[in-house]
Amino acid sequence: MFGHAYRYLFATLLGIYSFLNISLLDGDRLYQVDLPPQYLFVVVFFNVFGIWVINEWLEKKTGIFPKNIHPLITQFLSSLVLVGLLALTSVLITGNILGGPFAYSIQNFFLTAAFVYRVNLFLNSVNAIYFFNKKFNEKKLEAERLKTLTVNAKLDALNAQINPHFFFNNLSILSSLIYEDPKLADKFLHKLSDIYRYILNKRNVELVTLEEELSFLKKYLELLEIRFQGSLTFHKVIDEKALPKMLPPAVLQLLVENVVKHNFFTDVKPLEVCIQAKESSVIIHNKKQLKSIVEVSTGIGLENIRARYKFLGRKVSVRSTQEFFEVELPLIEGYENSDSRR
């Protein structure tokens, strides 16, 4: 506190208050006889500023005191000695200048000492409040910083799951295509590399616009078209007002991937997936045609999406009946941390 930018303003205000307090209150004095106002003003300011300068100097010298004692205690105890010397100096100077009843005496010294010790105690008490409040705010900021780091680390871990999850599921598709149709497998591989490049580029991004996500999803759907040749179709209903809204990257792709993983579809019995973007959310809806044996997977998809939305303070809505399965993702508007956190 004593090193505050406005320290001399505080000292001036305290000096004015002390001068008025002594002048107006009967019985509160520095000497046995009342000092003339002009001399009282000078003596009060000399002592108040002296107390402030002493404590400011001690605050800068806390390193010279024992480390096992709290700096507030060492500063206060040291200030008692120096402030006592200040009171003695004040009485001696005043006595030499004015003489008479203002000359040095034990009574005059005790009255002046009582004043400077009251002011010193007041300033050290305020300084202790300032010190602990500052430390509290520092600890609070540090706790928030560590919380942010922890959240970001967890979010990084969740985002990192997407890469192996996507790669794992599509490698199995590519593996089967190599035996069935090598030329188609080559086309699939090129499409896969484009999509994987997008995922890698967005691995440290918390949010992307719906328009960007739909553009990425279009490439993924082309990949599925290569694999399933019309047995899996997609119907999209997009509200243009929703396009600037934001959502975590690759979540739509993960949901479509889950549909493919859990459902069967053929040319005779195709499966249609509906993607509807409203102003505040995106809905992925499909009729259930569950496989009797579900493909081997990492088990990440939907749980990853839920966890990522949880970090954003939003909730994913899932509706499942015997006839259909539907996931609704909230859209986020104007999120300030949508860019890369690195």
Buried (B, 14 or more C-beta within 10 A) or exposed (E): BBEEEEBEEBBBEBBBEBBEEBBEEEEBBBBEEBBEEEBBBBBBBBBBBBBBBBBBBBBEEBEEBEEEEEBBEBBBEBBBEBBBEBBBBBBBEBBEEBEEEBBBBEEBBEBBBBBBBEBBBEBBEBBBEEBEEEEEEEEEEEEEEEEEEEEBEBBBEBBEBBBEBBEEBBEEBBEEBBEEBEEBBEBBBEBBEEBBEBBEEBBBBBBBBBBBBBEBBEBBBBBBBBBBEEBBBBEEEBBEEBBEBBBBBBBBBBBBBBBBBBBEBEEEEEBEBBBBBBEBBBBBBBBBBEEEEEEEBEEBBBEBBBBBBBBBEBEBEEEEEEEEBBBBBBBBEEEEEBEEEE
